Every structure is written in C-alpha cells, then in structure tokens.
C-alpha cells in the first residue's frame, strides 16, 4: 500500500469502514444460513417426506437456477439503485420465504417408513390437503426458488458497497474478509442447523435465520452507507477505473458494455462456472453423504464427531483459504488474481481425487472429514478471488454489481445442473462416484483462468 493511500485511510475512515462491513457481514452470514439450511437438514427432510436423491436435487436446483438468472437481472439494478437498497430488499424477501418454507411442516401427516438400510421407502409419507409427493416437492421448490431470488441481492450488494470503500491494492485482502462473512453463515447452517434439529422441529432451522434477517434489516438500514461520501467522509478514489471510465457517466449502457463486451469478464465467468460445479457438488451434498455413507441418523449428525469437526473445520479452512489467497494475490502477484485461482483449482482436483480414492478403497469418516476440510480451503480460495476481488477489480465502482451478477450467475447456473444431475448420479451409481464427478471441472477451470495469468485491474480489464 503506497504512502498516499495510507494517508487517506484516516482512523475515522477505518472505523466507519469497519462499522459498514461488519454489519453487512453479519447480514450476509444469515443470508448464507438462510440458503444452506436446507442442505444442512436435507437428509432429515428426505427421510421424513420419503424423497429420492433426484427429488431432493429438484428443490436444490430450483433454488440455484432462480439464483443464477436473478443475479444476471439484479446486478444492473443494484448498480443503478445502490447496494444498500438492494441488500435491504434481499434480506426482507429472504426472511419471508424462509418463514414460509418452514410452514411446509403443515403438509405432513405421517412420515415415510424406510427399509433398514435406508435405500428404499416401505410406506410413503401421507400428506395433508390431498397432496401427492410430487405436489409437495413442487411447493417446496417454488418457495425455495423465491427465497433464492431475494438471496441473489446479497453478494451483489456487498461488493457494490465495498467497491466504494476499498482500494484495488486492498481488495485481495478484503476478499479474505468477505470469505469470513460467507463461512460464518455456512457454520451457522451446518453446525447450528443440526443442533436446532436435535431439540426443535425442523421448521425452526428456517425460522431462526428468518428472524435474524428481519432484525438485521433494521440495523443495516440505520447504520450502513453506500460510500464514504454518503457517510460524510468525502470522495475516495479506489483505483479501479481508467481515466476515461472515471469520467464517463454511469449509464446502463456504460455498465453493460464494460461487463459484457469484455473478453476478460467472460473468461472469469466461465471459470466461476467451474467453481460452481465443484462447490455445489460438495456444499449441497456433504451432510447427506455423512448420514448415508456412515449410517448416521440425520438428527444425530450433530453428535457424530467427524461431522461436527467437518461442520466447523470446513468453514474455518475456507476462511484461511480466502485470507491466504487474498494476501498472496495482493503481495506476491501484484493484485493479479488468476495465478491464485489456478492453483486453487489444482488443489480442488487433488483433494477430490484423494477423497474418492479413500471412499472406494478405505472408507473412513476421518479421512472424509480431512479431505472435505482441505477441499473447502481450495474452493474458497478460488471463490473469494472471483466473488470478492475480481468483480470489484474488473467491474469497478460503477459496474461492480453487474460484474458480480455475471460471475455469481455463472456459478449458480452450474449449481442448478449439479442439483438434479448429482441426485440422478447418486441414485444410479451410489456415493462412490460423488467425489470423482467434479474433478474434470476443476481441471478445466485451472486451464481457463490461466489464460488471464498476467491481467491486472485498473487497465480496462485487458
């Protein structure tokens, strides 16, 4: 960081910036809890309602496909109306639909009965209101899709606001902080979710984040500002725009051209899609993997030590991965993001290969736990660079939300394929193929992002 920038980052500026991103971070943590809570208790819901993996994947895909297209649409809106307004809309909507999803318990009359090996249903669940299993799946899928529409405002808003508060030379490090926000929510979902399930009915796993989002709506409304200028601290040059871009008005045409007429953006988007294939293959299925492969009752997962360690170790490792990636990107590679992302993809492939090999030759919950922790480190190292740094770098203050929408949308488009696709794969071939399936995407991602090895921000993205 140069001396001129250091002089501008006064103690008053730093304090106000911490207040801003801390409140946003708390909000985004509960966004994540309200998104991954379904995956955390998916084994219980599938057992209760008598769902196959493919049916479970239908609900997952409903959320991810809606999210994917919503971020494409909502990115330009967040650029136009500001991040603060966008995150307030998102938190309110997500709170409502998590609440409604929890009321899905009213559809159940009597839970399904499974064979002792939990591979097939003996007696289907009986449902209220004359509903069939397919109809219940559709209701849950619609509610989960609507939740994800509002969830899509989250990341767009975070990067839109923080692009105004962080200089290019700080953003790799901030991407690590961004990772802490994300992983706190994952920890809440996968650690607190099963804990809630052990003591309360499953609907509370959805009602708790809904309540938290409602409370944080008011805190963020009162104490978060879009930019240093809005907080009375004056303009802050973040160094992410060329001279011509800085002088150009932030019209919708400018924003769309900067993002969609740029080869760099599309390479990053395709790389983000590869992250999405790997990330969603792990995130939405690992809790059910532990339950099914090691024959653990879903309500007892919170007391199964390898799962407990993984539920905390995976987000902690992911935080470490984001912090390492950000600092290496800023300090070793001079704010180049591609080298770090490429190495992270290679790490993902190695960890998944080791996990799959162990599953086939020496199944052990402790080996599974270790490999899942390590792959989480590598996934977040890549994701934090794309979502937390590259979107701000190459979108710039004026187009950051649209850039984030492109990158995030590509990732969740992949996730929508993984939802049903992985469900069918598991129903057809079992869990022994689970870890191997995403490896090819990690390798493709490494090759793609390596084509941008020497690209830096602040030069129009070229």
NUDREN-420455 format. One line per 5 residues: number of its first residue (from 1); their letters; for each residue x, y, z of C-alpha. Coordinates in Angstrom, 2 decimals. Example, Ala and Ser with C-alpha at 12.3 -4.5 7.8 and 13.67 -1.06 7.14 Angstrom:
NUDREN-420455
1) AS) 12.30 -4.50 7.80  13.67 -1.06 7.14
***
This chain:
NUDREN-420455
1) XXXXX) 0.00 0.00 0.00  1.54 3.36 -1.04  2.07 6.27 1.37  -0.53 8.45 -0.38  -3.23 5.82 0.13
6) XXXXX) -2.14 5.25 3.74  -2.54 8.97 4.43  -6.12 8.90 3.11  -7.09 5.95 5.30  -7.52 8.02 8.43
11) XXXXX) -8.55 6.44 11.76  -12.04 7.94 11.31  -12.30 6.41 7.82  -11.13 3.00 9.03  -13.56 2.98 11.96
16) XXXXX) -16.51 3.89 9.73  -15.47 1.29 7.17  -15.29 -1.43 9.83  -18.78 -0.48 11.05  -20.05 -0.75 7.48
21) XXXXX) -18.63 -4.13 6.53  -19.17 -5.66 9.96  -22.91 -5.03 9.82  -23.01 -6.13 6.20  -21.03 -9.22 7.14
26) XXXXX) -23.44 -10.17 9.89  -26.31 -9.73 7.47  -24.61 -11.80 4.79  -23.81 -14.55 7.28  -27.52 -15.02 7.90
31) XXXXX) -28.19 -14.82 4.15  -25.99 -17.91 3.90  -27.64 -19.61 6.84  -30.98 -18.97 5.11  -29.60 -20.55 1.92
36) XXXXX) -27.68 -23.59 3.17  -30.06 -24.53 5.98  -31.93 -26.75 3.52  -28.74 -28.65 2.62  -27.83 -28.99 6.31
41) XXXXX) -31.09 -30.82 7.11  -31.71 -32.35 3.68  -31.13 -35.90 4.91  -33.82 -35.44 7.56  -36.31 -33.88 5.14
46) XXXXX) -35.67 -36.58 2.54  -36.17 -39.29 5.18  -39.31 -37.67 6.56  -41.03 -36.96 3.23  -39.72 -40.11 1.50
51) XXXXX) -37.71 -38.30 -1.20  -35.13 -39.85 -3.50  -31.85 -38.02 -4.16  -33.24 -36.90 -7.52  -36.34 -35.40 -5.85
56) XXXXX) -34.13 -33.71 -3.27  -31.98 -32.37 -6.08  -35.09 -30.87 -7.68  -35.52 -28.50 -4.75  -31.80 -27.64 -4.75
61) XXXXX) -31.87 -26.95 -8.50  -34.99 -24.80 -8.20  -33.09 -22.50 -5.87  -29.86 -22.41 -7.84  -31.45 -21.85 -11.27
66) XXXXX) -33.55 -18.96 -9.95  -30.48 -17.51 -8.23  -28.43 -17.83 -11.42  -30.83 -15.84 -13.58  -31.72 -13.41 -10.79
71) XXXXX) -28.16 -12.19 -10.32  -27.90 -11.51 -14.06  -31.03 -9.33 -13.80  -30.45 -7.79 -10.38  -26.79 -6.85 -10.89
76) XXXXX) -27.60 -3.87 -13.14  -30.42 -2.90 -10.75  -28.02 -2.86 -7.79  -25.59 -0.74 -9.83  -28.39 1.68 -10.63
81) XXXXX) -30.12 1.93 -7.23  -27.22 1.25 -4.86  -26.10 -1.66 -2.72  -27.82 -0.58 0.48  -31.29 -0.55 -1.05
86) XXXXX) -30.59 -3.87 -2.77  -29.48 -5.71 0.38  -32.49 -4.44 2.31  -34.82 -5.78 -0.40  -32.96 -9.09 -0.35
91) XXXXX) -33.00 -9.54 3.42  -36.71 -8.76 3.70  -37.66 -11.20 0.93  -35.40 -13.99 2.16  -36.81 -13.64 5.68
96) XXXXX) -40.35 -14.00 4.35  -39.66 -17.09 2.23  -37.58 -18.88 4.88  -40.54 -18.33 7.19  -42.98 -19.74 4.62
101) XXXXX) -40.70 -22.68 3.81  -40.78 -23.64 7.48  -44.56 -23.72 7.36  -44.16 -26.62 4.94  -44.36 -28.84 8.03
106) XXXXX) -48.14 -28.35 7.80  -48.17 -30.52 4.67  -47.03 -33.65 6.52  -49.48 -36.03 8.19  -47.29 -39.08 8.75
111) XXXXX) -43.61 -39.58 7.95  -42.35 -42.13 5.43  -41.03 -45.50 6.63  -37.80 -46.79 5.02  -36.10 -50.17 4.81
116) XXXXX) -33.42 -50.79 7.49  -30.63 -49.95 5.02  -32.45 -46.66 4.16  -32.27 -47.42 0.43  -35.98 -47.61 -0.37
121) XXXXX) -39.32 -46.48 1.04  -41.56 -49.16 2.58  -44.50 -46.88 3.37  -44.73 -43.48 1.65  -45.38 -40.36 3.69
126) XXXXX) -49.02 -39.38 3.99  -49.65 -35.72 3.30  -52.34 -33.23 4.23  -54.75 -31.48 1.86  -54.74 -34.41 -0.57
131) XXXXX) -51.23 -33.57 -1.75  -49.07 -36.08 -3.60  -45.31 -36.32 -3.06  -44.75 -34.61 -6.42  -47.06 -31.74 -5.45
136) XXXXX) -45.26 -31.27 -2.12  -41.91 -31.22 -3.95  -43.28 -28.53 -6.26  -44.44 -26.39 -3.33  -41.06 -26.63 -1.64
141) XXXXX) -39.26 -25.96 -4.94  -41.32 -22.81 -5.62  -40.73 -21.45 -2.11  -37.02 -22.26 -2.30  -36.77 -20.62 -5.71
146) XXXXX) -38.43 -17.44 -4.41  -36.08 -17.42 -1.43  -33.15 -17.58 -3.84  -34.50 -14.69 -5.90  -34.12 -12.45 -2.87
151) XXXXX) -30.90 -14.18 -1.81  -29.42 -13.06 -5.12  -29.31 -9.46 -3.91  -26.84 -10.37 -1.15  -23.45 -10.76 -2.82
156) XXXXX) -24.27 -8.05 -5.40  -24.98 -5.58 -2.62  -21.89 -6.46 -0.59  -19.47 -5.92 -3.47  -21.35 -2.84 -4.71
161) XXXXX) -20.97 -1.13 -1.35  -17.44 -2.27 -0.59  -16.13 -1.36 -4.04  -16.55 2.24 -2.84  -14.72 1.63 0.45
166) XXXXX) -11.66 -0.47 -0.60  -8.78 0.44 -2.93  -7.69 -2.06 -5.60  -4.50 -2.79 -3.63  -6.58 -3.83 -0.58
171) XXXXX) -9.22 -5.94 -2.29  -7.41 -9.25 -2.31  -7.10 -9.00 1.45  -10.71 -7.86 1.70  -11.71 -10.94 -0.28
176) XXXXX) -10.48 -12.92 2.72  -12.75 -10.85 4.97  -15.58 -11.46 2.52  -14.86 -15.15 2.96  -15.29 -14.83 6.72
181) XXXXX) -18.76 -13.37 6.12  -19.68 -16.31 3.89  -18.24 -19.01 6.11  -19.86 -17.68 9.28  -23.19 -18.33 7.56
186) XXXXX) -22.14 -21.81 6.48  -21.09 -22.56 10.05  -24.47 -21.39 11.30  -26.23 -23.59 8.73  -24.24 -26.81 9.13
191) XXXXX) -23.38 -26.59 12.86  -26.34 -24.76 14.37  -28.89 -26.30 11.97  -28.43 -29.91 13.22  -28.25 -28.58 16.80
196) XXXXX) -31.65 -26.91 16.34  -32.98 -30.09 14.74  -31.92 -32.14 17.77  -34.11 -30.09 20.11  -36.82 -28.45 17.99
201) XXXXX) -38.97 -29.35 14.95  -37.25 -28.90 11.59  -39.12 -25.71 10.70  -37.08 -23.78 13.26  -33.99 -24.36 11.12
206) XXXXX) -35.68 -21.94 8.69  -37.42 -19.68 11.19  -34.23 -18.78 13.10  -32.41 -17.19 10.11  -35.68 -15.53 9.05
211) XXXXX) -35.85 -13.80 12.43  -32.19 -12.78 12.32  -32.54 -11.31 8.82  -35.56 -9.29 9.94  -33.63 -7.82 12.88
216) XXXXX) -30.53 -7.06 10.79  -32.70 -5.33 8.18  -33.27 -2.50 10.66  -29.64 -2.40 11.85  -28.28 -2.13 8.30
221) XXXXX) -30.92 0.41 7.33  -29.81 2.67 10.17  -26.03 2.24 10.18  -24.72 1.23 6.71  -23.85 3.71 3.95
226) XXXXX) -23.22 3.09 0.25  -19.97 5.08 0.08  -17.55 7.23 2.12  -19.19 10.30 0.55  -22.61 9.21 1.87
231) XXXXX) -21.03 8.83 5.32  -19.68 12.39 5.17  -16.07 11.33 4.55  -15.64 12.74 1.03  -14.83 11.00 -2.25
236) XXXXX) -12.42 8.05 -2.23  -10.51 7.06 -5.40  -10.33 3.27 -5.40  -8.09 2.98 -8.49  -10.30 0.56 -10.39
241) XXXXX) -11.20 2.71 -13.39  -9.21 4.08 -16.29  -9.26 7.87 -16.72  -11.85 7.57 -19.50  -14.06 5.26 -17.43
246) XXXXX) -13.88 7.52 -14.40  -15.07 10.47 -16.49  -17.86 8.55 -18.24  -21.38 8.77 -16.77  -22.58 5.55 -15.09
251) XXXXX) -25.37 4.92 -17.59  -26.87 1.48 -18.08  -25.17 1.34 -21.48  -21.77 2.06 -19.90  -22.30 -0.64 -17.28
256) XXXXX) -23.44 -3.29 -19.76  -20.64 -2.52 -22.21  -17.95 -2.61 -19.52  -19.09 -6.02 -18.31  -20.46 -7.88 -21.32
261) XXXXX) -18.21 -6.56 -24.11  -15.01 -7.64 -22.39  -13.26 -10.97 -23.03  -11.70 -10.96 -19.56  -15.14 -10.88 -17.96
266) XXXXX) -16.32 -13.93 -19.90  -13.21 -15.95 -19.08  -13.69 -15.17 -15.38  -17.39 -16.05 -15.70  -16.60 -19.43 -17.28
271) XXXXX) -14.02 -20.06 -14.55  -16.65 -19.14 -11.97  -18.96 -21.72 -13.57  -16.28 -24.36 -12.98  -16.09 -23.28 -9.33
276) XXXXX) -19.87 -23.68 -9.25  -19.71 -27.28 -10.45  -17.21 -28.19 -7.74  -18.63 -26.05 -4.94  -22.25 -27.12 -5.36
281) XXXXX) -21.27 -30.78 -5.69  -19.73 -30.52 -2.22  -21.84 -27.94 -0.37  -25.31 -29.34 -1.03  -24.46 -33.00 -0.57
286) XXXXX) -21.75 -33.48 2.04  -24.11 -33.55 5.05  -26.28 -36.21 3.39  -23.09 -38.06 2.41  -22.13 -38.43 6.07
291) XXXXX) -25.63 -39.55 7.00  -25.99 -42.10 4.18  -22.47 -43.48 3.88  -21.76 -43.83 7.59  -25.37 -44.72 8.54
296) XXXXX) -25.95 -41.84 10.94  -29.48 -40.75 11.82  -29.87 -37.17 10.48  -30.95 -35.99 13.94  -27.75 -37.45 15.41
301) XXXXX) -25.33 -35.81 12.96  -24.69 -33.01 15.45  -23.29 -35.64 17.84  -21.17 -37.53 15.28  -17.63 -36.26 15.91
306) XXXXX) -16.24 -36.40 12.33  -19.31 -34.47 11.12  -19.00 -31.98 13.98  -15.35 -31.34 13.19  -16.10 -31.03 9.46
311) XXXXX) -19.01 -28.64 10.07  -16.63 -26.25 11.85  -13.39 -27.20 10.11  -14.71 -26.66 6.58  -15.71 -23.00 7.10
316) XXXXX) -12.57 -22.31 9.16  -10.40 -23.81 6.41  -12.36 -21.81 3.84  -11.69 -18.60 5.78  -7.99 -19.46 5.90
321) XXXXX) -8.04 -20.24 2.17  -9.63 -16.89 1.37  -7.18 -14.97 3.57  -4.16 -16.77 2.12  -5.40 -16.33 -1.45
326) XXXXX) -6.10 -12.64 -0.96  -2.77 -11.82 0.62  -0.79 -13.87 -1.90  -2.69 -12.21 -4.75  -2.03 -8.69 -3.43
331) XXXXX) 1.53 -9.13 -2.16  3.11 -11.84 -4.29  1.31 -11.44 -7.62  0.77 -7.66 -7.54  -3.07 -7.77 -7.47
336) XXXXX) -3.21 -10.46 -10.18  -6.00 -12.88 -9.28  -5.63 -15.57 -11.97  -2.49 -17.35 -10.65  -4.03 -17.88 -7.22
341) XXXXX) -7.30 -19.14 -8.71  -5.43 -21.56 -10.99  -3.50 -23.08 -8.09  -6.73 -23.33 -6.06  -8.40 -25.31 -8.87
346) XXXXX) -5.48 -27.77 -8.92  -5.80 -28.15 -5.15  -9.51 -28.94 -5.52  -8.79 -31.68 -8.05  -6.14 -33.30 -5.84
351) XXXXX) -8.33 -33.26 -2.70  -11.35 -34.68 -4.53  -9.23 -37.45 -6.06  -7.93 -38.40 -2.61  -11.46 -38.32 -1.14
356) XXXXX) -12.85 -40.53 -3.91  -9.94 -42.97 -3.66  -10.40 -43.31 0.10  -14.15 -43.87 -0.33  -13.51 -46.72 -2.77
361) XXXXX) -10.57 -48.44 -1.04  -10.56 -47.47 2.65  -13.79 -45.73 3.72  -13.28 -43.74 6.90  -15.25 -40.77 8.27
366) XXXXX) -11.97 -39.28 9.49  -10.39 -39.36 6.02  -13.61 -37.97 4.54  -13.60 -35.20 7.15  -9.97 -34.28 6.40
371) XXXXX) -10.39 -34.19 2.63  -13.61 -32.16 2.87  -11.84 -29.61 5.07  -8.96 -29.32 2.59  -11.19 -29.09 -0.48
376) XXXXX) -13.17 -26.31 1.25  -9.94 -24.34 1.65  -9.24 -24.63 -2.07  -12.82 -23.87 -3.17  -13.00 -20.69 -1.10
381) XXXXX) -9.53 -19.56 -2.21  -10.85 -19.53 -5.79  -14.34 -18.24 -4.95  -13.12 -15.33 -2.82  -10.86 -14.14 -5.64
386) XXXXX) -13.71 -14.23 -8.16  -16.59 -13.01 -6.00  -14.75 -10.79 -3.55  -11.93 -9.30 -5.65  -12.29 -9.78 -9.42
391) XXXXX) -15.86 -8.44 -9.53  -14.73 -5.22 -7.84  -11.48 -5.03 -9.83  -12.89 -5.50 -13.32  -16.37 -4.12 -12.78
396) XXXXX) -15.11 -1.04 -10.99  -17.27 1.07 -8.70  -19.75 1.81 -11.49  -20.35 -1.74 -12.74  -19.31 -3.97 -9.85
401) XXXXX) -22.77 -5.40 -9.13  -23.30 -6.29 -12.78  -19.89 -7.99 -12.86  -20.70 -9.85 -9.66  -24.02 -10.87 -11.20
406) XXXXX) -22.27 -12.31 -14.25  -19.73 -14.24 -12.16  -22.19 -15.39 -9.50  -24.84 -16.22 -12.08  -22.43 -18.44 -13.98
411) XXXXX) -21.54 -20.24 -10.76  -25.15 -20.86 -9.78  -26.11 -21.86 -13.31  -23.62 -24.67 -12.82  -25.19 -25.32 -9.42
416) XXXXX) -28.61 -25.78 -10.99  -27.19 -28.54 -13.18  -25.45 -30.15 -10.20  -28.66 -30.28 -8.12  -30.67 -32.68 -10.27
421) XXXXX) -27.60 -34.08 -12.04  -25.86 -35.17 -8.86  -29.14 -36.54 -7.48  -29.57 -38.77 -10.53  -25.91 -39.77 -10.45
426) XXXXX) -26.18 -40.84 -6.81  -29.47 -42.69 -7.37  -27.89 -44.53 -10.30  -24.34 -45.25 -9.10  -24.18 -44.54 -5.36
431) XXXXX) -21.82 -42.39 -3.32  -18.59 -43.92 -4.67  -18.76 -41.63 -7.73  -19.59 -38.47 -5.74  -16.07 -37.11 -5.22
436) XXXXX) -14.76 -38.02 -8.68  -17.52 -36.32 -10.69  -16.43 -32.66 -10.17  -12.69 -33.22 -10.80  -12.91 -32.57 -14.54
441) XXXXX) -14.44 -29.15 -13.90  -11.63 -28.17 -11.53  -9.08 -29.04 -14.21  -10.98 -27.12 -16.91  -11.18 -24.12 -14.57
446) XXXXX) -7.44 -24.15 -14.00  -6.75 -24.08 -17.74  -9.32 -21.33 -18.40  -8.17 -18.90 -15.72  -4.51 -19.43 -16.63
451) XXXXX) -5.17 -17.55 -19.89  -5.50 -14.40 -17.72  -2.26 -15.05 -15.82  -0.84 -11.54 -16.29  -4.08 -9.50 -16.31
456) XXXXX) -4.39 -6.79 -13.67  -7.30 -4.46 -12.74  -7.37 -0.74 -13.41  -6.49 -1.09 -17.09  -9.93 -1.56 -18.51
461) XX) -9.75 -5.29 -17.84  -7.39 -6.02 -20.78
***
